[in-house]
């Protein structure tokens, strides 16, 4: 799935001084990082440096030891990208989505936002607590799918569509900070994979249990 043309939702561009203030460093320090390619930066047509707030926040999180707050920041930024992709009509290309009624489509979108919100919240929970939340959400997805007349195959396809967007968005954000983000990406991927794996199993159980 191509990422061409994708931009962070709610773009907020910062000048050199504003970006330096956000990071708590002198503008000359930030200028040096940008010129050496150590930090994501952009140039205007006039040659001035501009920085995206979301990219600066992700970069800053990647420089620190990974804490739950850092994971939550990365997931929150990914939510913006995922919502943007959905808003661009990618869902309408999916056969299972076109088969839903307008009301069912709205409920699917609401539940997807619920899943994303839970991912952010569960990043700071203990594994057992996060697993419990994933099971609850998966059961709700299964119930919604069965009420909408979706087969297990369609419900699983819908889940995989969502998960691909989520993982692709997370990777795109972490990728902006380069090799230094590898440890952050590894921890974040494990958190998200564990949560969504349990969620998928719960969806399947919701279809197969009587």
N, C-alpha and C positions, 0 to 999 in steps of 0.2 A: 504494500500500500504506500503510495508516494506521499512524501511530506512536502512536496513542492508547493510553495505559496503559503504554507501555514505560518501564521503569526500568533504571538501570544495574545490572549484576550486582554482588552483594556490596556493597550500599550501606553506606557508612561515613559516618555523620553526625558532624560536628565542631562544637564550640562556637566562640565567637568567639576565645578565647585559643588553642585548639588550631590553628585555621585560620591565625591570625596567626603562630604559631610555625612552621607548615609553610612559610609564605611568607617568613619572616624579617623581619616588620615588626611595629610596635607595634599592639596591638589597636585603638587609636583610629584609626590609619591605615586598617586593614581595615574598621572600622565606617563610616568616611567613604566608602570605595569602594563598600561595599554599599548605603549610603543613597542614593548618587548613581546607582545602577544600573550602575556600572562593572564589577561583579563579580557572578556568579550567587550569590544568597542566598535562603534560605527562612525562613519564620516558623512557629514552633510555635503551637498554639492559645493559648498564654499570651503570645505576642508576642515570644518570644526568637528571636534569629537562629541559624540552623543552616546549615551548609555541607556539601555532598557532597565528599568527598575527590577523587573522579574529576573533578568539575567544576573544583575549585580547581587541580588539576594541569594540566588542559587550558588553563585560563585563564592560568596562569603560563607555560606553553610558548608560548602565542600572543603574550605580551608580549616575548619574546626573538626575536632573529634565528633563523630556522629552521635547526636543526642536525639531523643524523641521529638524535640521542638524542630530540629533540622529536618527530620523525616516529614513532619507535618508541613513544613514550609514547602518542600519539594512536591509533595502530593497536592497541596493547595494550588501551586502554580500549574501542575499537570491538569487539574480540574478545569482551569481556564482554557487550556488548549483543547481538551476533550469536548467541552461544551461548544467551542468554536467550530470544530469539525462537524459535530452533530447539527449545529445551526446551518451549516453550509449545504445540508441536504443529503449527506451520505447515508443516513438511515433510509431515505426514500428509495435507495437503490437495492435494498434488501427485500427479497420476496416475502419473507415471513412478516416483515413490518407492514408491507402494503396490504397484507391479508387482514390486518387488525382494523377494527372500527376506529373512528376518530377518538372516541372516549378511551378505548384500549390503548391507543398510541400515546395519549396524554398520560395515562397511568404508567405506561412503560417508561416514559421520560422522567416522570416524577420518581419512580423507583430507582432509576439509574442515578439520579442526583442523590437519592438517599444512600445508595451504595457508596458513592464517592465521598459523601460526608462521613459515613461510618469508617471508611478507610483512613481518613484524616484522624478521626477520634481514636481509632484502634491502634494507630501507630504508637501511642503512648501507653497502651494497656499491656498487662502481662499476657503471655501467649494463651493461657487457658481462658482468660476473659475475652480476648479477641476471637478465639475459636467459637465461643458461645454466641457472640454477636454475629459472626459469619453464618452460623447454623440458622439463627433466627431469620436473617435476611434471605438466605437461600430458600427456606421454607415459605416465606412470603412470596418470593419470585415464582416458586412452583405453584402455589395457590392461584396467583394471578394468571399464570400461563394456562392452567387447567380451566379456569373460568372463561378465558378468552378462546378456548378451543384449540390451543396450540398443542402440537404433539411434543413428546419429549425431544425428538430430533430438532424441531423448530426452536424449542426453549433453549436447548444446548447451543444451537447456532447463534441465537440472540446473545447468549452469555459470551460466547467466543468472540463475537463482533465487538462487544463492549470491552472485553479484556484486552483484545488486540489494540484498540484505541488507547486504552489506559497505559499499557506497557510501552507502546510506541511514543506516547506523549512524555512519559517519565524519562525514557532514554534520550529523547530530543533535548530535554532540559538539562540533564546531567552532562550530556555530550558537549554542551556549550562551554564547559569549564575545563575540558581536556583531561589528561591523565591523572591530575590530582584528585579527580572526582571518583576514581575507580573504587575506593573503599566505601564512599558514600553510596554509590550506585549498587554495590554488592549487598550492603545492609538493607537498603530500601527495597531492592528486588526480592530479597528473602522475606521481608515483612509482607509485601504485597502478594507474592506468590503463595505464601502460607494462607493468607486470608482468603484469596480467591479460589484456591484449591478446595478448601473446606466448604466454601460457598457453592461450588459446582457439585460437590458430593451431596450437599444438602438439597439442591435442586433435583438431582436424580432420585434421591430418597423420597422426596415429596411426590414424585410421579409413580414410583414403584410400590410405596407403602399404601396399604388399604386402611 
